[in-house]
Amino acid sequence: MRKFSIVTPCFNAEKYLEETMLSVLNQTAVCNREVELEYFICDGGSQDRTVAIAERLSNNVQNVQIHIISEPDRGMYDALAKGLKRASGDTIAYINAGDFYHHSAFSIVQHFFEKRNFHWLTGYNVVYNDLSQIVYVELPYKYRQRFFCCGFYITRLPALQQESTFWSNSLNQTIDFDTLSTFKYAGDYFLWFQFAKSLEIKIVEAYLGGFRIHKGQISGNRQSYIEELHKVVEKPKIQDYLLATIDRAIWYTPNKIKKILNSENLFRFNHDLQDWI
């Protein structure tokens, strides 16, 4: 049975944590015991009801390993590193307090990781408002390994949505956790930068998870994010800029065009075959 390890870093997140945790604990694949679940709540020493909420929800579930770590840290990515370092599952991801998964996310991910032997997968880019309502959905076109290495996925092209992204334990072993823990803004890009050195990410036309936009979130500081990612990425070449211009145009074409132009790495569900192709 495949094991999922999910990490939620949080701090003073009493307003959002319960919805996030329930989206993990109530996964169809978990409730039907199709997968095992190991869940880390990595709290930075909250002074509100965050830990109490995590403990209450933990006491109401069975057959799930929930680990609550609450201690001062240096920020979100320090907390994340603590969880990812302990993750023992076959499939790994993280979801911040406030964001949440679709209830069938693990079922879809399990299919691709087991039957297709994927190691890195993402789905639709989905955005919620502060009322938990979906306000934006976009299917990515393609994520090139080279463009991760030169920092294009947020500066010139749409970013890879962390809330929809899952990876294998073998990729998790490549992470420099000490370096990850030093990031304040662009720790997710550091992960993609590391993974892209060896693999190209696969895309599935499915809603796996989404990102909530609300006041005061760290990800709202775009300039600081870009400044931090530039500390690790490589300098782009002329041909990178030219190809990125073409890719940007394709991002806004119909989904069937994206599939044709990225046939090996983008998968859509075929209702006649009842399979992803």
N, C-alpha and C positions, 0 to 999 in steps of 0.2 A: 504494500500500500504506500502510495507516494505521500511524503510528508512536506507540509508547507510551514515555513518559518516567516512570520510577519512581525515587523517592529513598528511601534508607534512612539516616536519621541514627543515629549510634551512638557509644558510648563504653564501652570495656572490656566488649565484648559477645561475648567468645569462646564463651560457653556457648550463645548463641542465634543468632548471625549465620548460620551455615551453613544451618540449616533455613529461615530467612527468604530468603536468597539463592537457594537451590534452588527455592523456591516461585515465585520470579520467573523464573529462568532456564529452568525446566522447564515453563513454560506451554505447553499444547497448541498454541495459536496461534503461539507463538514457534518451537517445534520443527518445526511444519509450514510455517513461513515464510509464514504468513498475515498476520503483522504484523511490523514492525521493532521493535526494543527498544533503548532507551538507558537505562542504569542507572547511577545515581550513588550511591556509598557515601561518605557525608559523616561522617568520623570526627573526634572531638574531640581527637585526639592520644593514643590509647589506649596504655596501658603493658602490656597483655597481648598475646595472639595475634590480636586482632581484625583488624589490617591484614594479617597473614600469611595468615589464612584467606581474606580477600577477594581477595588476590593469587593464591592457589592456585586458587580457583574461577574467577577471571577467565582464568587461563591454560588452563583446560580447556573453554572454550566458543568457538564460532565464530559469526560473523555477528551478534554482539551488541556494542554499544559500551558498555564498562564504564569508568567514570571513578571512580577512588579519590582522594578528597581527605582528607588526614590532617593536621590542624593544630589548635592550640588554638582553642577557641571559647568563647562565652558561655553555652552550653547547647544543648539539643536544637533549639530553634526557630531559633537562630542557624545551626546546621548545616543545618537544613531549608531556610532561606532561601537559603543558598549553592547548594543543589541546584536548588530551584525556579527560581531566577533564571537558571540555565543550561539549563533544560529546553527542548527544541526540538520535542518531540513534539506530535502532534495531540491525544492523550489523556494526562492527567497524574494521578499519585497518589503517595502516599507510604506506606511500610510500615515500622514500627519493628522493630529487631532483637528477635526473640522472637515476633512475630506472623507470620502467613503467609497466602498466597492459596490458594484451591482451584485445581486445575490447569486448569479450564475458565473461570476468571474473565475473562481477556482476550477469549476467544471471545464470551462473552455481552455484555460491554461493547462490543466492536467492532460487534456486530450492531445495538445500539441507537444508537450514535453515528453509524454510517454509514447505516442504513436508516431510522431515525426522527429523525435530526438532533438527538439529545440533546446537552446541554452539561454536565449535572450529574446523576449517577446514583448510587444506593446500593442495597444488597441487604439480605439478612437481617442482623440483629444476632446475631453468633456469638461465643461465649466458649469459650476453651480453659482447661484446667488446666495445671499445670507439666509434665504428662506428654504434652502435645500432644493431649489427648483433648477432644472437644467435650462441654461440660457444659451449654450453654444456647443455645437458638435462638429468635429472636423476629422476626416480620415487622412492620416499622414500619407504622403506620396512615397518617399524613400528617405532613409537615413544612411548616408555614406560614411564609411569608416574614416575616410580622409577628412571629411568636414567636421567630424567630432574632434579630430586631432588639431584642427586649426580654428576651432571655436565658432563655427558658423551657425550652429543650432541655438540661436537666440539673437545673435547679432545681425545675421542676414537671412536666416530661414527660421520657420517656426521651431520652437523648442520641443524636445522629447518630453512628454508628460510623464513625470515620475509616478503619479497615482495609477497609471495604467500599465506600468512596466514591471516585469518579473524576470528573474534570472536564476541560473542553476547554482548549486553549491560549488561546482568547479570554478565558476567565475567569481563567486564570493571569496574563494581562497586567494584570488589575485589582488584583493584590495589591500592597500597600505593603510591600515586602520589608524596608525599614529598620525599620518598626514591628513586623513579624512577628518579627524577630530579637531584639527586646527582651523577648518573652514567655518565661516560665519554665514555666507550667503550661497556660494556655488558648489557646495559639497555634492549635490546630485550630478552636476556636470563632471566633477572629478571622477565619479563612478563610471559615467558613460565613456569618458576619456580613457579610463583603464580598460574597460571591456572592449572598446572598439579597436584596441591594439591587436586583438586576436579574432574577433567575430563581427559579422554584420548582423544587425538586429532584424528580426522578422516582424511583420505587421499583420494583424488580423482585423478584419472589418467587424468589430464587435465592441460593445460598451463594456469595459472591464471596471473602470473606476473614474473618478472625476476630481477636479480641483475646485475648492470653494474660494471665492473672492470675498474677503471681509476686511474691515478696517484694522490697521495695526499689524498685519502679517509681514514677516521678514521678506517674503518673496516680492513684496511690492517695491522694494528698493532696487530697481533695475540697474541703475548706474553702479552701485556697489557690487552687484552680482557680476556685471561685465568686467569691472576692474579686477575682481578676484579671479575669475576664470582665465584672464589673460596672463596670470602668473604661471599657468601650467601648459597652455596650448602653444602650438607651433605657429610660426609666421606663414600666412597663406601665400600661395604662388599666383601668378597672373591667371593661369588656366583654372585655378580654383574659383576665382571671381567670375569667370565666364560661365563655368558649369553651374555655379550657384544661381546665376541669373536665369538660366534655362530651367533649373529645378524649381525656382520660385514661381515661374509661370505655370508649371505643371501642377503645383500644389493646389491651384484653384480651378482645375479642370474636373469634369465628372469622375466619379469613382471608377467607372468601368475603363476610363482612359488611364487612370493611375495603375489599374491592374494590368493592362496591356503593356505598359511601359516599365512595370516592375513585377513581371510575372513570377519570378522565382522567390520573391521575398514578401509578397503581399497576398493574403489569402481571404477569399470571400466564401460565404456559405452557399452551396448549390442545392436548391430545394428539390430538384429532380433526383440528384444522386444522394441527397441527405448526407452530404459530407463537405468539408472545407477544401477548396481547390484554389 
